[in-house]
Amino acid sequence: MSWDELFAHQIFGKFFECELNKNNKLENKYKKIMADIRFHVNSQNIHLKKLWNNLGYDENKELNGQEF
């Protein structure tokens, strides 16, 4: 059972309804942003690994600069 499923459970009534609605809106916005990014990457034929490397990162380094 996910957290959303737990908080939506009938034992809580509608106590968490506002928070769940906010979460759904955020999730939908996140999905749209990711779809937009995916579209631009594909339509412009962007090679993400090359871009990542040009920014000074490689597969052993996260964006925050910490080594794995």
SEGU-952431 format. One record per residue: chain; x, y, z of N, C-alpha, C, O in turn; residue number from 0; residue in one letter. Coordinates in steps of 0.1 Angstrom, whole numbers. Example, Ala and Ser with C-alpha at 12.3 -4.5 7.8 and 13.67 -1.06 7.14 Angstrom:
// residues 2
PT/A/132/-57/78/123/-45/78/132/-33/78/142/-33/85/0/a .
PT/A/128/-22/71/137/-11/71/129/0/79/134/11/80/1/s .
// end
This chain:
// residues 68
PT/A/9/-12/0/0/0/0/9/12/0/18/13/8/0/m .
PT/A/6/22/-9/14/34/-10/9/44/1/-1/42/7/1/s .
PT/A/17/54/3/13/65/13/0/71/9/-9/74/17/2/w .
PT/A/-1/74/-4/-13/80/-9/-26/71/-7/-36/76/-3/3/d .
PT/A/-24/58/-9/-35/49/-7/-38/48/8/-50/48/12/4/e .
PT/A/-28/49/17/-30/49/31/-38/61/35/-48/60/43/5/l .
PT/A/-33/73/31/-40/85/35/-54/87/29/-62/94/35/6/f .
PT/A/-57/80/18/-70/81/12/-79/70/18/-91/70/14/7/a .
PT/A/-74/62/27/-82/51/32/-94/56/40/-93/67/46/8/h .
PT/A/-105/49/40/-117/53/46/-116/56/61/-124/63/66/9/q .
PT/A/-107/50/68/-106/52/82/-102/66/85/-104/71/97/10/i .
PT/A/-96/73/76/-92/87/78/-103/97/73/-102/109/75/11/f .
PT/A/-114/91/67/-124/100/61/-118/109/51/-111/104/42/12/g .
PT/A/-121/121/51/-115/131/41/-105/140/48/-102/151/43/13/k .
PT/A/-99/135/59/-90/143/66/-78/148/58/-73/159/59/14/f .
PT/A/-73/139/49/-61/142/41/-64/146/27/-55/147/18/15/f .
PT/A/-77/148/24/-81/151/10/-74/162/4/-70/162/-8/16/e .
PT/A/-73/173/11/-66/185/6/-51/182/2/-47/186/-9/17/c .
PT/A/-44/176/11/-30/172/8/-29/163/-4/-20/164/-12/18/e .
PT/A/-38/153/-5/-38/144/-16/-40/151/-29/-34/147/-39/19/l .
PT/A/-49/160/-29/-52/168/-41/-40/176/-45/-37/177/-57/20/n .
PT/A/-33/182/-36/-21/190/-39/-10/181/-45/-4/184/-54/21/k .
PT/A/-9/169/-39/1/159/-43/-2/155/-58/7/153/-66/22/n .
PT/A/-15/153/-61/-19/148/-74/-16/159/-84/-11/157/-95/23/n .
PT/A/-18/172/-81/-15/183/-90/0/184/-92/4/186/-103/24/k .
PT/A/8/182/-81/22/183/-83/27/171/-91/36/173/-100/25/l .
PT/A/22/159/-89/26/148/-97/22/150/-112/30/146/-121/26/e .
PT/A/11/155/-115/7/158/-129/16/168/-135/20/167/-147/27/n .
PT/A/20/179/-127/29/189/-132/43/183/-135/49/185/-146/28/k .
PT/A/48/174/-126/60/167/-128/60/159/-141/70/159/-148/29/y .
PT/A/49/151/-143/48/143/-155/48/151/-167/54/147/-177/30/k .
PT/A/42/163/-167/41/171/-179/55/177/-182/60/177/-193/31/k .
PT/A/62/181/-171/76/186/-173/85/176/-179/93/178/-188/32/i .
PT/A/84/164/-174/93/153/-178/89/149/-193/98/146/-201/33/m .
PT/A/77/149/-196/73/147/-210/78/158/-220/83/155/-231/34/a .
PT/A/77/170/-215/83/181/-223/98/180/-225/103/182/-236/35/d .
PT/A/105/176/-215/119/174/-216/122/163/-225/131/164/-234/36/i .
PT/A/115/152/-224/117/140/-233/115/144/-247/122/140/-256/37/r .
PT/A/104/152/-250/101/156/-263/112/165/-269/117/162/-280/38/f .
PT/A/117/174/-262/128/183/-267/141/175/-269/148/177/-279/39/h .
PT/A/144/166/-260/156/158/-261/155/150/-274/165/149/-282/40/v .
PT/A/144/144/-276/142/135/-288/141/143/-301/147/140/-311/41/n .
PT/A/134/154/-301/132/162/-313/144/169/-317/146/172/-329/42/s .
PT/A/153/173/-308/165/180/-311/177/171/-311/189/175/-313/43/q .
PT/A/174/158/-309/185/147/-310/196/150/-301/208/150/-304/44/n .
PT/A/193/154/-288/203/157/-278/208/144/-272/201/136/-268/45/i .
PT/A/221/143/-271/228/131/-265/231/135/-251/240/142/-248/46/h .
PT/A/222/130/-241/224/134/-228/237/130/-221/242/138/-213/47/l .
PT/A/243/119/-225/255/115/-219/266/125/-223/275/128/-215/48/k .
PT/A/266/129/-236/276/139/-240/274/153/-233/284/159/-229/49/k .
PT/A/262/157/-232/259/169/-224/263/168/-210/270/177/-205/50/l .
PT/A/261/157/-204/265/155/-190/280/156/-189/285/162/-180/51/w .
PT/A/287/149/-198/302/150/-198/307/164/-201/317/168/-194/52/n .
PT/A/301/172/-210/305/185/-212/303/194/-200/310/205/-199/53/n .
PT/A/294/191/-192/292/198/-179/302/195/-168/302/200/-157/54/l .
PT/A/311/185/-172/321/181/-162/318/170/-153/324/167/-143/55/g .
PT/A/307/162/-157/303/151/-149/305/138/-157/307/138/-169/56/y .
PT/A/306/127/-150/307/114/-157/298/104/-149/291/108/-139/57/d .
PT/A/298/92/-153/289/82/-146/293/80/-131/285/73/-124/58/e .
PT/A/304/85/-127/308/83/-113/306/95/-104/310/95/-93/59/n .
PT/A/299/105/-110/298/118/-102/283/123/-104/278/123/-115/60/k .
PT/A/277/126/-92/264/132/-92/264/147/-95/275/153/-95/61/e .
PT/A/253/153/-98/252/167/-100/257/175/-88/262/186/-90/62/l .
PT/A/255/170/-76/260/178/-65/275/177/-62/280/182/-53/63/n .
PT/A/282/169/-71/296/169/-70/302/157/-62/314/156/-61/64/g .
PT/A/293/150/-56/298/139/-47/302/127/-56/294/123/-65/65/q .
PT/A/313/121/-52/317/108/-59/309/97/-54/304/97/-43/66/e .
PT/A/307/87/-63/300/74/-58/310/65/-51/306/55/-47/67/f .
// end
